[in-house]
């Protein structure tokens, strides 16, 4: 599924409304897979894992946090340097031309 995504947290700290809206959209394809017996949700610019471009983000142990109209939020954990931090991805699904 092609989406555009913004993160709700930075380093485990919730972003304020202005910080959240000021960040650029990450655009790509969501790809759910199992790695080492754990679910992993990746956002890739290309068509998924196996392409040369690194992922725009990896969310471990993803859960559906919210869903309304053309938006979906996933909660899980991202690795930031050597720390694991709670993260929520706010995603908008649009036609592939817009996403």
Secondary structure, DSSP 8 states (H G I E B T S, - for coil): -EEEEEESEETTEE--HHHHHHS--EEEEEEEEEETTEEEEEEESSSSTTSSS--SEEEEEEEEEEEETTEEEEEEEEEETTEEEEEEEEEEE--TTT-
